[in-house]
Amino acid sequence: MTFIINGEEQQVTAATLADLLLALDYEGGWLATAVNGELVHREDRVDFMLGERDRIEILSPMQGG
């Protein structure tokens, strides 16, 4: 499917938000995710079904100072 991920169009094979994060190698306990402007909590990602051209924002902590 085609998604808009952090402002960039990408082709990724994923049915759920959890699948998408796995396919994109996002790991770790702290990520913030939103689909089409709506926050999706960590516990809901495994059941959150994605659709063609959904707009997905993924925020992860940055290291450094």
Predicted model as a PDB file, atoms N, CA, C, CB and O in Angstrom, pLDDT in the B-factor column:
MODEL        1                                                                  
ATOM      1  N   MET A   1       0.836  -1.184   0.000  1.00 94.00           N  
ATOM      2  CA  MET A   1       0.000   0.000   0.000  1.00 94.00           C  
ATOM      3  C   MET A   1       0.875   1.240   0.000  1.00 94.00           C  
ATOM      4  CB  MET A   1      -0.948   0.002   1.208  1.00 94.00           C  
ATOM      5  O   MET A   1       2.048   1.202   0.371  1.00 94.00           O  
ATOM      6  N   THR A   2       0.285   2.315  -0.417  1.00 97.00           N  
ATOM      7  CA  THR A   2       0.953   3.610  -0.396  1.00 97.00           C  
ATOM      8  C   THR A   2       0.492   4.388   0.831  1.00 97.00           C  
ATOM      9  CB  THR A   2       0.666   4.408  -1.697  1.00 97.00           C  
ATOM     10  O   THR A   2      -0.706   4.545   1.070  1.00 97.00           O  
ATOM     11  N   PHE A   3       1.451   4.865   1.593  1.00 98.00           N  
ATOM     12  CA  PHE A   3       1.176   5.678   2.772  1.00 98.00           C  
ATOM     13  C   PHE A   3       1.978   6.974   2.672  1.00 98.00           C  
ATOM     14  CB  PHE A   3       1.523   4.905   4.082  1.00 98.00           C  
ATOM     15  O   PHE A   3       2.973   7.045   1.952  1.00 98.00           O  
ATOM     16  N   ILE A   4       1.539   7.985   3.394  1.00 98.00           N  
ATOM     17  CA  ILE A   4       2.314   9.211   3.568  1.00 98.00           C  
ATOM     18  C   ILE A   4       2.874   9.131   4.989  1.00 98.00           C  
ATOM     19  CB  ILE A   4       1.428  10.537   3.336  1.00 98.00           C  
ATOM     20  O   ILE A   4       2.145   9.309   5.965  1.00 98.00           O  
ATOM     21  N   ILE A   5       4.178   8.861   5.091  1.00 97.00           N  
ATOM     22  CA  ILE A   5       4.811   8.637   6.385  1.00 97.00           C  
ATOM     23  C   ILE A   5       5.760   9.790   6.674  1.00 97.00           C  
ATOM     24  CB  ILE A   5       5.564   7.277   6.416  1.00 97.00           C  
ATOM     25  O   ILE A   5       6.741  10.007   5.963  1.00 97.00           O  
ATOM     26  N   ASN A   6       5.442  10.519   7.731  1.00 97.00           N  
ATOM     27  CA  ASN A   6       6.233  11.700   8.107  1.00 97.00           C  
ATOM     28  C   ASN A   6       6.431  12.620   6.910  1.00 97.00           C  
ATOM     29  CB  ASN A   6       7.601  11.279   8.681  1.00 97.00           C  
ATOM     30  O   ASN A   6       7.515  13.167   6.704  1.00 97.00           O  
ATOM     31  N   GLY A   7       5.371  12.784   6.124  1.00 97.00           N  
ATOM     32  CA  GLY A   7       5.382  13.717   5.005  1.00 97.00           C  
ATOM     33  C   GLY A   7       5.914  13.171   3.699  1.00 97.00           C  
ATOM     34  O   GLY A   7       5.922  13.884   2.696  1.00 97.00           O  
ATOM     35  N   GLU A   8       6.366  11.903   3.684  1.00 97.00           N  
ATOM     36  CA  GLU A   8       6.924  11.323   2.467  1.00 97.00           C  
ATOM     37  C   GLU A   8       6.104  10.128   2.017  1.00 97.00           C  
ATOM     38  CB  GLU A   8       8.380  10.912   2.685  1.00 97.00           C  
ATOM     39  O   GLU A   8       5.753   9.270   2.827  1.00 97.00           O  
ATOM     40  N   GLU A   9       5.798  10.070   0.734  1.00 98.00           N  
ATOM     41  CA  GLU A   9       5.059   8.938   0.183  1.00 98.00           C  
ATOM     42  C   GLU A   9       5.955   7.703   0.141  1.00 98.00           C  
ATOM     43  CB  GLU A   9       4.523   9.268  -1.231  1.00 98.00           C  
ATOM     44  O   GLU A   9       7.083   7.752  -0.350  1.00 98.00           O  
ATOM     45  N   GLN A  10       5.430   6.593   0.665  1.00 97.00           N  
ATOM     46  CA  GLN A  10       6.198   5.343   0.687  1.00 97.00           C  
ATOM     47  C   GLN A  10       5.277   4.164   0.383  1.00 97.00           C  
ATOM     48  CB  GLN A  10       6.896   5.145   2.062  1.00 97.00           C  
ATOM     49  O   GLN A  10       4.099   4.170   0.742  1.00 97.00           O  
ATOM     50  N   GLN A  11       5.830   3.160  -0.280  1.00 97.00           N  
ATOM     51  CA  GLN A  11       5.139   1.901  -0.527  1.00 97.00           C  
ATOM     52  C   GLN A  11       5.607   0.911   0.540  1.00 97.00           C  
ATOM     53  CB  GLN A  11       5.419   1.359  -1.986  1.00 97.00           C  
ATOM     54  O   GLN A  11       6.797   0.612   0.630  1.00 97.00           O  
ATOM     55  N   VAL A  12       4.680   0.407   1.341  1.00 97.00           N  
ATOM     56  CA  VAL A  12       5.016  -0.542   2.403  1.00 97.00           C  
ATOM     57  C   VAL A  12       3.911  -1.589   2.465  1.00 97.00           C  
ATOM     58  CB  VAL A  12       5.191   0.182   3.790  1.00 97.00           C  
ATOM     59  O   VAL A  12       2.728  -1.268   2.354  1.00 97.00           O  
ATOM     60  N   THR A  13       4.310  -2.840   2.641  1.00 97.00           N  
ATOM     61  CA  THR A  13       3.334  -3.907   2.826  1.00 97.00           C  
ATOM     62  C   THR A  13       3.030  -4.013   4.310  1.00 97.00           C  
ATOM     63  CB  THR A  13       3.855  -5.267   2.258  1.00 97.00           C  
ATOM     64  O   THR A  13       3.845  -4.515   5.085  1.00 97.00           O  
ATOM     65  N   ALA A  14       1.847  -3.536   4.707  1.00 97.00           N  
ATOM     66  CA  ALA A  14       1.436  -3.564   6.114  1.00 97.00           C  
ATOM     67  C   ALA A  14      -0.074  -3.418   6.196  1.00 97.00           C  
ATOM     68  CB  ALA A  14       2.139  -2.440   6.929  1.00 97.00           C  
ATOM     69  O   ALA A  14      -0.661  -2.586   5.504  1.00 97.00           O  
ATOM     70  N   ALA A  15      -0.697  -4.220   7.035  1.00 98.00           N  
ATOM     71  CA  ALA A  15      -2.144  -4.132   7.240  1.00 98.00           C  
ATOM     72  C   ALA A  15      -2.492  -3.300   8.465  1.00 98.00           C  
ATOM     73  CB  ALA A  15      -2.740  -5.524   7.377  1.00 98.00           C  
ATOM     74  O   ALA A  15      -3.505  -2.601   8.488  1.00 98.00           O  
ATOM     75  N   THR A  16      -1.635  -3.383   9.491  1.00 98.00           N  
ATOM     76  CA  THR A  16      -1.897  -2.650  10.734  1.00 98.00           C  
ATOM     77  C   THR A  16      -0.755  -1.681  11.016  1.00 98.00           C  
ATOM     78  CB  THR A  16      -2.082  -3.628  11.924  1.00 98.00           C  
ATOM     79  O   THR A  16       0.312  -1.760  10.407  1.00 98.00           O  
ATOM     80  N   LEU A  17      -0.995  -0.782  11.933  1.00 97.00           N  
ATOM     81  CA  LEU A  17       0.052   0.159  12.316  1.00 97.00           C  
ATOM     82  C   LEU A  17       1.241  -0.574  12.934  1.00 97.00           C  
ATOM     83  CB  LEU A  17      -0.499   1.202  13.300  1.00 97.00           C  
ATOM     84  O   LEU A  17       2.387  -0.187  12.704  1.00 97.00           O  
ATOM     85  N   ALA A  18       0.990  -1.615  13.707  1.00 96.00           N  
ATOM     86  CA  ALA A  18       2.091  -2.400  14.281  1.00 96.00           C  
ATOM     87  C   ALA A  18       2.919  -3.050  13.169  1.00 96.00           C  
ATOM     88  CB  ALA A  18       1.544  -3.483  15.247  1.00 96.00           C  
ATOM     89  O   ALA A  18       4.147  -3.072  13.248  1.00 96.00           O  
ATOM     90  N   ASP A  19       2.259  -3.579  12.137  1.00 97.00           N  
ATOM     91  CA  ASP A  19       2.973  -4.170  10.997  1.00 97.00           C  
ATOM     92  C   ASP A  19       3.855  -3.127  10.313  1.00 97.00           C  
ATOM     93  CB  ASP A  19       1.975  -4.768   9.981  1.00 97.00           C  
ATOM     94  O   ASP A  19       4.997  -3.407   9.947  1.00 97.00           O  
ATOM     95  N   LEU A  20       3.317  -1.939  10.149  1.00 97.00           N  
ATOM     96  CA  LEU A  20       4.064  -0.867   9.488  1.00 97.00           C  
ATOM     97  C   LEU A  20       5.323  -0.512  10.272  1.00 97.00           C  
ATOM     98  CB  LEU A  20       3.181   0.377   9.319  1.00 97.00           C  
ATOM     99  O   LEU A  20       6.402  -0.384   9.693  1.00 97.00           O  
ATOM    100  N   LEU A  21       5.190  -0.354  11.580  1.00 96.00           N  
ATOM    101  CA  LEU A  21       6.343  -0.018  12.412  1.00 96.00           C  
ATOM    102  C   LEU A  21       7.405  -1.106  12.327  1.00 96.00           C  
ATOM    103  CB  LEU A  21       5.913   0.190  13.869  1.00 96.00           C  
ATOM    104  O   LEU A  21       8.599  -0.808  12.277  1.00 96.00           O  
ATOM    105  N   LEU A  22       6.983  -2.352  12.312  1.00 95.00           N  
ATOM    106  CA  LEU A  22       7.924  -3.462  12.189  1.00 95.00           C  
ATOM    107  C   LEU A  22       8.614  -3.437  10.828  1.00 95.00           C  
ATOM    108  CB  LEU A  22       7.202  -4.803  12.395  1.00 95.00           C  
ATOM    109  O   LEU A  22       9.827  -3.628  10.743  1.00 95.00           O  
ATOM    110  N   ALA A  23       7.848  -3.203   9.766  1.00 96.00           N  
ATOM    111  CA  ALA A  23       8.410  -3.164   8.410  1.00 96.00           C  
ATOM    112  C   ALA A  23       9.422  -2.035   8.243  1.00 96.00           C  
ATOM    113  CB  ALA A  23       7.293  -3.008   7.385  1.00 96.00           C  
ATOM    114  O   ALA A  23      10.372  -2.157   7.470  1.00 96.00           O  
ATOM    115  N   LEU A  24       9.217  -0.940   8.967  1.00 95.00           N  
ATOM    116  CA  LEU A  24      10.110   0.211   8.872  1.00 95.00           C  
ATOM    117  C   LEU A  24      11.218   0.184   9.923  1.00 95.00           C  
ATOM    118  CB  LEU A  24       9.314   1.487   9.007  1.00 95.00           C  
ATOM    119  O   LEU A  24      11.978   1.144  10.048  1.00 95.00           O  
ATOM    120  N   ASP A  25      11.311  -0.908  10.674  1.00 93.00           N  
ATOM    121  CA  ASP A  25      12.348  -1.092  11.697  1.00 93.00           C  
ATOM    122  C   ASP A  25      12.287  -0.088  12.833  1.00 93.00           C  
ATOM    123  CB  ASP A  25      13.690  -1.015  11.063  1.00 93.00           C  
ATOM    124  O   ASP A  25      13.318   0.289  13.390  1.00 93.00           O  
ATOM    125  N   TYR A  26      11.082   0.347  13.180  1.00 89.00           N  
ATOM    126  CA  TYR A  26      10.933   1.183  14.379  1.00 89.00           C  
ATOM    127  C   TYR A  26      10.827   0.250  15.567  1.00 89.00           C  
ATOM    128  CB  TYR A  26       9.676   2.132  14.286  1.00 89.00           C  
ATOM    129  O   TYR A  26       9.950  -0.611  15.613  1.00 89.00           O  
ATOM    130  N   GLU A  27      11.715   0.420  16.523  1.00 79.00           N  
ATOM    131  CA  GLU A  27      11.733  -0.414  17.721  1.00 79.00           C  
ATOM    132  C   GLU A  27      11.785   0.477  18.947  1.00 79.00           C  
ATOM    133  CB  GLU A  27      12.933  -1.393  17.704  1.00 79.00           C  
ATOM    134  O   GLU A  27      12.021   1.682  18.861  1.00 79.00           O  
ATOM    135  N   GLY A  28      11.561  -0.140  20.068  1.00 70.00           N  
ATOM    136  CA  GLY A  28      11.688   0.585  21.317  1.00 70.00           C  
ATOM    137  C   GLY A  28      10.343   0.819  21.970  1.00 70.00           C  
ATOM    138  O   GLY A  28       9.293   0.745  21.332  1.00 70.00           O  
ATOM    139  N   GLY A  29      10.404   1.098  23.239  1.00 71.00           N  
ATOM    140  CA  GLY A  29       9.193   1.267  24.012  1.00 71.00           C  
ATOM    141  C   GLY A  29       8.534   2.617  23.860  1.00 71.00           C  
ATOM    142  O   GLY A  29       7.357   2.775  24.185  1.00 71.00           O  
ATOM    143  N   TRP A  30       9.283   3.603  23.366  1.00 84.00           N  
ATOM    144  CA  TRP A  30       8.683   4.931  23.304  1.00 84.00           C  
ATOM    145  C   TRP A  30       8.629   5.427  21.873  1.00 84.00           C  
ATOM    146  CB  TRP A  30       9.460   5.914  24.173  1.00 84.00           C  
ATOM    147  O   TRP A  30       9.641   5.812  21.287  1.00 84.00           O  
ATOM    148  N   LEU A  31       7.444   5.409  21.336  1.00 91.00           N  
ATOM    149  CA  LEU A  31       7.152   6.031  20.043  1.00 91.00           C  
ATOM    150  C   LEU A  31       5.800   6.705  20.178  1.00 91.00           C  
ATOM    151  CB  LEU A  31       7.159   4.979  18.862  1.00 91.00           C  
ATOM    152  O   LEU A  31       4.924   6.213  20.889  1.00 91.00           O  
ATOM    153  N   ALA A  32       5.631   7.803  19.515  1.00 94.00           N  
ATOM    154  CA  ALA A  32       4.313   8.427  19.411  1.00 94.00           C  
ATOM    155  C   ALA A  32       3.857   8.242  17.973  1.00 94.00           C  
ATOM    156  CB  ALA A  32       4.347   9.960  19.822  1.00 94.00           C  
ATOM    157  O   ALA A  32       4.612   8.497  17.034  1.00 94.00           O  
ATOM    158  N   THR A  33       2.614   7.795  17.805  1.00 96.00           N  
ATOM    159  CA  THR A  33       2.097   7.565  16.457  1.00 96.00           C  
ATOM    160  C   THR A  33       0.733   8.224  16.285  1.00 96.00           C  
ATOM    161  CB  THR A  33       2.000   6.059  16.165  1.00 96.00           C  
ATOM    162  O   THR A  33      -0.084   8.275  17.204  1.00 96.00           O  
ATOM    163  N   ALA A  34       0.523   8.724  15.076  1.00 97.00           N  
ATOM    164  CA  ALA A  34      -0.770   9.299  14.723  1.00 97.00           C  
ATOM    165  C   ALA A  34      -1.096   8.888  13.291  1.00 97.00           C  
ATOM    166  CB  ALA A  34      -0.764  10.860  14.878  1.00 97.00           C  
ATOM    167  O   ALA A  34      -0.211   8.806  12.439  1.00 97.00           O  
ATOM    168  N   VAL A  35      -2.372   8.632  13.041  1.00 98.00           N  
ATOM    169  CA  VAL A  35      -2.843   8.303  11.697  1.00 98.00           C  
ATOM    170  C   VAL A  35      -3.952   9.290  11.352  1.00 98.00           C  
ATOM    171  CB  VAL A  35      -3.349   6.809  11.603  1.00 98.00           C  
ATOM    172  O   VAL A  35      -4.946   9.415  12.067  1.00 98.00           O  
ATOM    173  N   ASN A  36      -3.753   9.979  10.246  1.00 98.00           N  
ATOM    174  CA  ASN A  36      -4.717  10.990   9.790  1.00 98.00           C  
ATOM    175  C   ASN A  36      -5.059  11.991  10.884  1.00 98.00           C  
ATOM    176  CB  ASN A  36      -5.991  10.317   9.301  1.00 98.00           C  
ATOM    177  O   ASN A  36      -6.207  12.408  11.037  1.00 98.00           O  
ATOM    178  N   GLY A  37      -4.025  12.368  11.645  1.00 97.00           N  
ATOM    179  CA  GLY A  37      -4.185  13.402  12.670  1.00 97.00           C  
ATOM    180  C   GLY A  37      -4.712  12.914  14.003  1.00 97.00           C  
ATOM    181  O   GLY A  37      -4.877  13.715  14.923  1.00 97.00           O  
ATOM    182  N   GLU A  38      -4.983  11.619  14.136  1.00 97.00           N  
ATOM    183  CA  GLU A  38      -5.510  11.073  15.383  1.00 97.00           C  
ATOM    184  C   GLU A  38      -4.441  10.231  16.074  1.00 97.00           C  
ATOM    185  CB  GLU A  38      -6.779  10.230  15.120  1.00 97.00           C  
ATOM    186  O   GLU A  38      -3.865   9.332  15.460  1.00 97.00           O  
ATOM    187  N   LEU A  39      -4.178  10.516  17.339  1.00 96.00           N  
ATOM    188  CA  LEU A  39      -3.211   9.764  18.117  1.00 96.00           C  
ATOM    189  C   LEU A  39      -3.631   8.298  18.207  1.00 96.00           C  
ATOM    190  CB  LEU A  39      -3.061  10.371  19.521  1.00 96.00           C  
ATOM    191  O   LEU A  39      -4.799   7.994  18.445  1.00 96.00           O  
ATOM    192  N   VAL A  40      -2.674   7.398  18.014  1.00 96.00           N  
ATOM    193  CA  VAL A  40      -2.921   5.960  18.180  1.00 96.00           C  
ATOM    194  C   VAL A  40      -2.002   5.474  19.294  1.00 96.00           C  
ATOM    195  CB  VAL A  40      -2.672   5.157  16.832  1.00 96.00           C  
ATOM    196  O   VAL A  40      -0.780   5.508  19.155  1.00 96.00           O  
ATOM    197  N   HIS A  41      -2.585   5.027  20.388  1.00 94.00           N  
ATOM    198  CA  HIS A  41      -1.814   4.574  21.544  1.00 94.00           C  
ATOM    199  C   HIS A  41      -1.131   3.241  21.252  1.00 94.00           C  
ATOM    200  CB  HIS A  41      -2.721   4.448  22.777  1.00 94.00           C  
ATOM    201  O   HIS A  41      -1.605   2.447  20.439  1.00 94.00           O  
ATOM    202  N   ARG A  42      -0.022   3.015  21.925  1.00 93.00           N  
ATOM    203  CA  ARG A  42       0.785   1.811  21.716  1.00 93.00           C  
ATOM    204  C   ARG A  42      -0.055   0.541  21.777  1.00 93.00           C  
ATOM    205  CB  ARG A  42       1.894   1.741  22.750  1.00 93.00           C  
ATOM    206  O   ARG A  42       0.092  -0.338  20.927  1.00 93.00           O  
ATOM    207  N   GLU A  43      -0.926   0.436  22.764  1.00 94.00           N  
ATOM    208  CA  GLU A  43      -1.718  -0.784  22.924  1.00 94.00           C  
ATOM    209  C   GLU A  43      -2.750  -0.991  21.811  1.00 94.00           C  
ATOM    210  CB  GLU A  43      -2.421  -0.755  24.255  1.00 94.00           C  
ATOM    211  O   GLU A  43      -3.279  -2.092  21.654  1.00 94.00           O  
ATOM    212  N   ASP A  44      -3.037   0.055  21.045  1.00 96.00           N  
ATOM    213  CA  ASP A  44      -4.021  -0.042  19.964  1.00 96.00           C  
ATOM    214  C   ASP A  44      -3.403  -0.314  18.595  1.00 96.00           C  
ATOM    215  CB  ASP A  44      -4.821   1.224  19.898  1.00 96.00           C  
ATOM    216  O   ASP A  44      -4.127  -0.598  17.641  1.00 96.00           O  
ATOM    217  N   ARG A  45      -2.083  -0.233  18.484  1.00 95.00           N  
ATOM    218  CA  ARG A  45      -1.421  -0.336  17.172  1.00 95.00           C  
ATOM    219  C   ARG A  45      -1.613  -1.695  16.506  1.00 95.00           C  
ATOM    220  CB  ARG A  45       0.059  -0.063  17.322  1.00 95.00           C  
ATOM    221  O   ARG A  45      -1.739  -1.768  15.284  1.00 95.00           O  
ATOM    222  N   VAL A  46      -1.637  -2.762  17.282  1.00 96.00           N  
ATOM    223  CA  VAL A  46      -1.738  -4.104  16.712  1.00 96.00           C  
ATOM    224  C   VAL A  46      -3.088  -4.321  16.020  1.00 96.00           C  
ATOM    225  CB  VAL A  46      -1.535  -5.157  17.806  1.00 96.00           C  
ATOM    226  O   VAL A  46      -3.173  -5.113  15.082  1.00 96.00           O  
ATOM    227  N   ASP A  47      -4.130  -3.639  16.460  1.00 97.00           N  
ATOM    228  CA  ASP A  47      -5.468  -3.778  15.880  1.00 97.00           C  
ATOM    229  C   ASP A  47      -5.858  -2.623  14.964  1.00 97.00           C  
ATOM    230  CB  ASP A  47      -6.483  -3.900  16.977  1.00 97.00           C  
ATOM    231  O   ASP A  47      -6.938  -2.644  14.374  1.00 97.00           O  
ATOM    232  N   PHE A  48      -4.995  -1.613  14.837  1.00 98.00           N  
ATOM    233  CA  PHE A  48      -5.335  -0.423  14.053  1.00 98.00           C  
ATOM    234  C   PHE A  48      -5.077  -0.695  12.577  1.00 98.00           C  
ATOM    235  CB  PHE A  48      -4.520   0.810  14.530  1.00 98.00           C  
ATOM    236  O   PHE A  48      -3.928  -0.725  12.137  1.00 98.00           O  
ATOM    237  N   MET A  49      -6.149  -0.894  11.817  1.00 98.00           N  
ATOM    238  CA  MET A  49      -6.050  -1.202  10.394  1.00 98.00           C  
ATOM    239  C   MET A  49      -5.753   0.069   9.599  1.00 98.00           C  
ATOM    240  CB  MET A  49      -7.352  -1.862   9.888  1.00 98.00           C  
ATOM    241  O   MET A  49      -6.334   1.127   9.842  1.00 98.00           O  
ATOM    242  N   LEU A  50      -4.842  -0.064   8.656  1.00 98.00           N  
ATOM    243  CA  LEU A  50      -4.451   1.058   7.811  1.00 98.00           C  
ATOM    244  C   LEU A  50      -5.158   0.989   6.468  1.00 98.00           C  
ATOM    245  CB  LEU A  50      -2.933   1.079   7.611  1.00 98.00           C  
ATOM    246  O   LEU A  50      -5.557  -0.083   6.012  1.00 98.00           O  
ATOM    247  N   GLY A  51      -5.307   2.147   5.844  1.00 98.00           N  
ATOM    248  CA  GLY A  51      -5.912   2.243   4.521  1.00 98.00           C  
ATOM    249  C   GLY A  51      -4.975   2.935   3.541  1.00 98.00           C  
ATOM    250  O   GLY A  51      -4.029   3.621   3.928  1.00 98.00           O  
ATOM    251  N   GLU A  52      -5.263   2.739   2.285  1.00 98.00           N  
ATOM    252  CA  GLU A  52      -4.475   3.352   1.209  1.00 98.00           C  
ATOM    253  C   GLU A  52      -4.372   4.864   1.422  1.00 98.00           C  
ATOM    254  CB  GLU A  52      -5.109   3.045  -0.176  1.00 98.00           C  
ATOM    255  O   GLU A  52      -5.374   5.539   1.658  1.00 98.00           O  
ATOM    256  N   ARG A  53      -3.146   5.383   1.336  1.00 98.00           N  
ATOM    257  CA  ARG A  53      -2.825   6.802   1.432  1.00 98.00           C  
ATOM    258  C   ARG A  53      -3.114   7.417   2.804  1.00 98.00           C  
ATOM    259  CB  ARG A  53      -3.588   7.547   0.391  1.00 98.00           C  
ATOM    260  O   ARG A  53      -3.279   8.632   2.915  1.00 98.00           O  
ATOM    261  N   ASP A  54      -3.176   6.585   3.848  1.00 98.00           N  
ATOM    262  CA  ASP A  54      -3.258   7.132   5.204  1.00 98.00           C  
ATOM    263  C   ASP A  54      -2.026   7.986   5.465  1.00 98.00           C  
ATOM    264  CB  ASP A  54      -3.379   5.995   6.267  1.00 98.00           C  
ATOM    265  O   ASP A  54      -0.935   7.697   4.972  1.00 98.00           O  
ATOM    266  N   ARG A  55      -2.217   9.038   6.244  1.00 98.00           N  
ATOM    267  CA  ARG A  55      -1.112   9.919   6.641  1.00 98.00           C  
ATOM    268  C   ARG A  55      -0.668   9.488   8.041  1.00 98.00           C  
ATOM    269  CB  ARG A  55      -1.543  11.450   6.615  1.00 98.00           C  
ATOM    270  O   ARG A  55      -1.434   9.577   9.000  1.00 98.00           O  
ATOM    271  N   ILE A  56       0.564   9.027   8.141  1.00 98.00           N  
ATOM    272  CA  ILE A  56       1.077   8.475   9.379  1.00 98.00           C  
ATOM    273  C   ILE A  56       2.254   9.311   9.861  1.00 98.00           C  
ATOM    274  CB  ILE A  56       1.491   7.005   9.194  1.00 98.00           C  
ATOM    275  O   ILE A  56       3.185   9.599   9.109  1.00 98.00           O  
ATOM    276  N   GLU A  57       2.190   9.688  11.117  1.00 97.00           N  
ATOM    277  CA  GLU A  57       3.289  10.412  11.750  1.00 97.00           C  
ATOM    278  C   GLU A  57       3.880   9.513  12.818  1.00 97.00           C  
ATOM    279  CB  GLU A  57       2.812  11.776  12.359  1.00 97.00           C  
ATOM    280  O   GLU A  57       3.159   8.967  13.653  1.00 97.00           O  
ATOM    281  N   ILE A  58       5.209   9.361  12.786  1.00 95.00           N  
ATOM    282  CA  ILE A  58       5.923   8.545  13.761  1.00 95.00           C  
ATOM    283  C   ILE A  58       6.995   9.416  14.393  1.00 95.00           C  
ATOM    284  CB  ILE A  58       6.544   7.266  13.101  1.00 95.00           C  
ATOM    285  O   ILE A  58       7.872   9.934  13.702  1.00 95.00           O  
ATOM    286  N   LEU A  59       6.923   9.571  15.686  1.00 91.00           N  
ATOM    287  CA  LEU A  59       7.897  10.370  16.426  1.00 91.00           C  
ATOM    288  C   LEU A  59       8.660   9.484  17.376  1.00 91.00           C  
ATOM    289  CB  LEU A  59       7.214  11.513  17.189  1.00 91.00           C  
ATOM    290  O   LEU A  59       8.069   8.724  18.143  1.00 91.00           O  
ATOM    291  N   SER A  60       9.973   9.581  17.328  1.00 81.00           N  
ATOM    292  CA  SER A  60      10.812   8.822  18.246  1.00 81.00           C  
ATOM    293  C   SER A  60      11.777   9.789  18.920  1.00 81.00           C  
ATOM    294  CB  SER A  60      11.582   7.682  17.504  1.00 81.00           C  
ATOM    295  O   SER A  60      12.099  10.843  18.371  1.00 81.00           O  
ATOM    296  N   PRO A  61      12.238   9.419  20.120  1.00 75.00           N  
ATOM    297  CA  PRO A  61      13.143  10.316  20.835  1.00 75.00           C  
ATOM    298  C   PRO A  61      14.476  10.461  20.098  1.00 75.00           C  
ATOM    299  CB  PRO A  61      13.382   9.803  22.259  1.00 75.00           C  
ATOM    300  O   PRO A  61      14.952   9.528  19.452  1.00 75.00           O  
ATOM    301  N   MET A  62      15.057  11.639  20.210  1.00 71.00           N  
ATOM    302  CA  MET A  62      16.362  11.893  19.607  1.00 71.00           C  
ATOM    303  C   MET A  62      17.411  11.891  20.688  1.00 71.00           C  
ATOM    304  CB  MET A  62      16.378  13.230  18.838  1.00 71.00           C  
ATOM    305  O   MET A  62      17.165  12.320  21.816  1.00 71.00           O  
ATOM    306  N   GLN A  63      18.590  11.400  20.334  1.00 68.00           N  
ATOM    307  CA  GLN A  63      19.708  11.426  21.268  1.00 68.00           C  
ATOM    308  C   GLN A  63      20.599  12.612  20.963  1.00 68.00           C  
ATOM    309  CB  GLN A  63      20.512  10.115  21.203  1.00 68.00           C  
ATOM    310  O   GLN A  63      20.591  13.156  19.859  1.00 68.00           O  
ATOM    311  N   GLY A  64      21.338  12.986  21.928  1.00 66.00           N  
ATOM    312  CA  GLY A  64      22.263  14.089  21.712  1.00 66.00           C  
ATOM    313  C   GLY A  64      22.024  15.214  22.701  1.00 66.00           C  
ATOM    314  O   GLY A  64      21.231  15.088  23.633  1.00 66.00           O  
ATOM    315  N   GLY A  65      22.708  16.290  22.484  1.00 58.00           N  
ATOM    316  CA  GLY A  65      22.567  17.368  23.435  1.00 58.00           C  
ATOM    317  C   GLY A  65      22.615  18.690  22.845  1.00 58.00           C  
ATOM    318  O   GLY A  65      22.506  19.688  23.556  1.00 58.00           O  
TER     319      GLY A  65                                                      
ENDMDL                                                                          
END                                                                             
